[in-house]
C-alpha cells in the first residue's frame, strides 16, 4: 500500500507538471469539423517534426489518422527511418531525434486510444488502486474499445510501440549540462516532459502486463486479455500484476525521463 501511495503521489505531480487541462482535453472535445488524412510527407524534412507536433494537438486530424492506421504506420516508419527512433544509443541522440521519439509515441497512443487509457489509469490509481488484472482492465479500458477486439488490439499495440520508443528516448537522455545528474535542462527543447513521463509510465505498465501474460498465453496475449476484459473466465482470471515501479531506480531509462521532467518518483 505504501508503494501504491508513493506512485499515486508521483502521478499527481506529473499531472501538475504536464498541465491538467492539456492532459484531459483530448476527451473534452465535442463535435469538430472532419479533417483529411495528412500526407505522410508533411512530417518529413525541414519543419516535419513541428508539423507533427502541431497536428497531434488537433482532434480532427487525430480522428482522421485513427481511421487510417496504414497511414499512421507509414508515418511511424518514416520517423524511425529518418530519426532512428527505435535505435538504441550510442551514438548520442540529437534533440531532434529525441523529439521524434516523443512524437512517435504520441502518435502511436493517440491513433489507437492509448492516450485515453493513460487518462483512465491515472484516475483509477488515484481512486481505486488494484492489482488484479481483470479488475484493472475493466477499470481503464474505454467501453467502445472493450466491445471491439480490433480496437483493443490496436490500443495494446499502440502502448507497446510507445514503450519501445520511450525506452530508447530515456536511454538517450544524458547529463548535457555537465552537473552530474539528469535535470530538465537535459530534455529536448519544446517538449512537455511531464506529459511524456506519465505516458511513458503507463506504456511501461502495459508492457509489464503483456510480459506477465506471455508465459500463460504465449502468442495469444491480447486475445486472452480481451476475453478476460469481457468476463470470459480463463487462466488469467486470478492473475495479479506486480508493481513495475518497485523499485523505480531499477528502470534507469524511465528514471531519466522522470528526472528530465523534474518529477519525483518512488525510490
C-alpha positions in Angstrom: 0.0 0.0 0.0 2.9 2.4 0.8 4.3 1.7 -2.7 0.8 2.5 -4.2 0.5 5.7 -2.3 4.0 6.7 -3.5 3.1 6.1 -7.1 -0.2 8.0 -6.7 1.7 11.0 -5.4 4.2 10.7 -8.2 1.4 10.7 -10.8 -0.3 13.7 -9.1 3.0 15.6 -9.5 3.2 14.7 -13.2 -0.4 16.0 -13.7 0.7 19.3 -12.4 3.9 19.4 -14.4 2.1 18.5 -17.7 -0.8 20.7 -17.1 -4.2 19.1 -16.3 -6.1 20.9 -19.0 -3.7 19.8 -21.7 -3.8 16.2 -20.3 -7.5 15.8 -20.1 -8.6 18.0 -23.1 -8.4 15.1 -25.5 -11.7 13.6 -24.1 -13.3 17.0 -23.6 -13.8 18.0 -27.2 -17.3 17.6 -28.7 -18.0 17.6 -32.4 -15.3 19.1 -34.6 -15.0 19.5 -38.4 -13.6 16.5 -40.1 -10.0 16.7 -41.4 -8.4 15.0 -44.3 -5.8 12.3 -43.6 -2.4 14.1 -43.9 0.1 13.0 -46.4 3.0 11.4 -44.6 5.4 13.6 -46.4 4.1 16.5 -44.3 6.1 15.1 -41.4 9.4 14.7 -43.2 12.2 17.1 -43.9 12.5 20.6 -42.6 9.5 21.5 -40.4 8.2 18.0 -40.4 8.5 17.4 -36.6 6.9 20.8 -35.9 4.0 19.9 -38.2 3.5 16.6 -36.4 3.7 18.2 -33.0 1.1 20.8 -34.1 -1.2 18.3 -35.8 -1.3 16.0 -32.8 -3.0 18.8 -30.9 -5.9 18.7 -33.3 -8.5 16.1 -32.5 -9.9 16.5 -36.0 -6.6 15.4 -37.5 -6.1 12.7 -34.9 -9.5 11.3 -35.6 -8.7 11.2 -39.3 -5.5 9.3 -38.5 -7.4 6.9 -36.3 -9.4 5.9 -39.3 -6.3 5.2 -41.4 -3.8 3.1 -39.4 -2.0 2.3 -42.7 -1.0 6.0 -43.0 -0.1 6.0 -39.3 2.1 3.0 -39.8 3.8 4.9 -42.7 4.4 8.0 -40.6 5.8 5.9 -37.7 8.1 4.0 -40.1 9.3 7.3 -41.6 10.1 8.7 -38.2 12.1 5.6 -37.3 13.9 5.6 -40.6 14.7 9.4 -40.6 15.5 9.7 -36.9 16.4 6.3 -35.5 13.5 6.4 -33.0 13.9 2.7 -32.2 17.6 2.5 -32.4 19.3 2.4 -29.0 22.2 4.8 -28.4 25.1 5.2 -28.8 25.7 7.4 -30.7 24.2 10.1 -28.6 20.8 11.2 -29.9 20.3 14.8 -31.1 17.5 16.9 -29.7 15.5 16.3 -33.0 16.0 12.6 -32.7 14.7 12.7 -29.1 11.8 14.9 -30.1 11.0 12.4 -32.9 10.8 9.6 -30.3 8.3 11.6 -28.2 6.2 12.4 -31.2 6.4 8.8 -32.4 5.0 7.6 -29.1 2.3 10.3 -29.0 1.1 9.3 -32.5 1.1 5.6 -31.5 -1.0 6.4 -28.5 -3.4 9.0 -29.9 -4.2 7.0 -33.0 -5.2 3.9 -31.0 -7.0 5.3 -27.9 -3.9 4.6 -25.9 -3.9 8.1 -24.6 -7.4 7.6 -23.2 -6.1 4.6 -21.2 -3.4 6.9 -19.8 -6.1 9.2 -18.5 -8.1 6.3 -17.1 -5.1 4.6 -15.4 -4.3 7.9 -13.7 -7.9 8.2 -12.4 -8.0 4.6 -11.3 -4.8 4.8 -9.4 -5.9 7.9 -7.6 -9.3 6.5 -6.5 -9.2 2.7 -6.6 -5.8 1.1 -7.0 -6.0 -2.6 -8.0 -3.5 -5.4 -8.7 -5.9 -8.0 -10.2 -5.5 -7.9 -14.0 -9.3 -8.3 -14.8 -10.3 -5.5 -12.4 -7.5 -3.3 -13.8 -8.5 -3.8 -17.4 -12.2 -3.3 -16.7 -11.4 -0.1 -14.9 -9.2 1.5 -17.5 -10.4 0.3 -21.0 -12.9 2.6 -22.7 -16.3 0.9 -23.4 -16.0 1.2 -27.2 -12.6 -0.5 -27.1 -13.8 -3.2 -24.7 -16.5 -4.1 -27.2 -14.3 -4.4 -30.2 -11.4 -6.8 -30.4 -9.8 -4.8 -33.3 -9.8 -1.6 -31.3 -8.5 -3.4 -28.2 -5.7 -5.0 -30.3 -4.7 -1.6 -31.8 -4.8 0.0 -28.3 -2.5 -2.5 -26.7 -0.1 -2.5 -29.7 -0.1 1.3 -29.6 1.0 1.3 -26.0 3.7 -1.4 -26.7 5.0 0.7 -29.6 5.1 3.8 -27.4 7.0 1.8 -24.7 9.7 0.8 -27.2 10.2 4.5 -28.2 10.2 5.7 -24.6 12.9 3.1 -23.7 15.2 4.4 -26.4 14.4 8.0 -25.5 15.1 7.5 -21.8 18.4 5.8 -22.6 19.4 8.7 -24.8 18.9 11.4 -22.2 22.3 12.3 -20.8 23.8 14.9 -18.5 24.1 17.6 -21.1 24.6 20.4 -18.6 27.6 18.5 -17.0 26.3 18.9 -13.5 26.5 15.2 -12.6 22.7 14.5 -12.9 19.8 14.5 -15.2 17.6 17.6 -14.9 15.0 19.5 -17.0 17.9 21.2 -18.9 18.8 17.9 -20.4 15.4 17.4 -22.0 14.8 18.0 -25.7 13.6 21.6 -26.1 10.0 22.3 -26.8 8.8 19.0 -25.4 6.3 18.6 -22.5 8.3 16.2 -20.4 5.7 16.0 -17.7 3.2 14.7 -20.2 5.9 12.4 -21.7 6.8 11.0 -18.2 3.2 10.0 -17.3 2.6 8.4 -20.8 5.9 6.5 -20.5 5.0 5.2 -17.1 1.6 3.9 -18.4 3.2 2.4 -21.6 5.7 0.6 -19.4 2.8 -0.7 -17.2 1.1 -2.1 -20.3 4.4 -3.8 -21.3 4.7 -5.2 -17.9 1.1 -6.6 -18.1 1.9 -8.1 -21.5 5.0 -9.7 -20.2 3.1 -11.1 -17.2 0.5 -12.7 -19.5 3.0 -14.1 -22.0 4.1 -17.2 -20.0 0.4 -18.2 -19.7 -0.8 -17.3 -23.2 2.3 -17.1 -25.5 1.3 -15.6 -28.8 -2.3 -15.1 -27.8 -1.8 -12.5 -25.1 -4.1 -9.8 -26.5 -6.9 -12.3 -27.2 -6.7 -13.7 -23.6 -6.7 -10.2 -22.2 -9.7 -9.3 -24.3 -11.6 -12.4 -23.1 -10.8 -11.6 -19.5 -12.0 -8.0 -20.0 -15.3 -9.3 -21.2 -15.9 -11.6 -18.2 -14.9 -14.8 -20.0 -13.1 -16.8 -17.4 -9.7 -18.1 -18.4 -6.3 -18.8 -16.9 -5.8 -15.1 -16.3 -8.8 -14.7 -14.0 -6.8 -14.7 -10.8 -3.7 -13.1 -12.2 -2.2 -10.2 -10.3 0.2 -7.7 -11.9 3.3 -6.9 -9.8 4.2 -3.3 -9.2 6.6 -2.5 -12.1 7.8 0.7 -10.3 9.2 -1.2 -7.3 11.9 0.0 -7.3 11.8 2.7 -9.9 15.6 3.0 -9.7 15.8 -0.4 -11.3 14.3 1.2 -14.5 17.1 3.7 -15.4 15.6 4.8 -18.8 12.3 5.7 -17.1 14.2 7.4 -14.2 15.9 9.6 -16.8 12.6 10.6 -18.3 11.2 11.5 -14.8 14.4 13.4 -13.9 14.3 15.4 -17.2 10.7 16.3 -16.3 11.8 17.4 -12.8 9.4 14.9 -11.4 9.9 12.8 -8.2 9.4 9.1 -8.3 9.4 6.2 -5.8 13.0 5.3 -5.0 
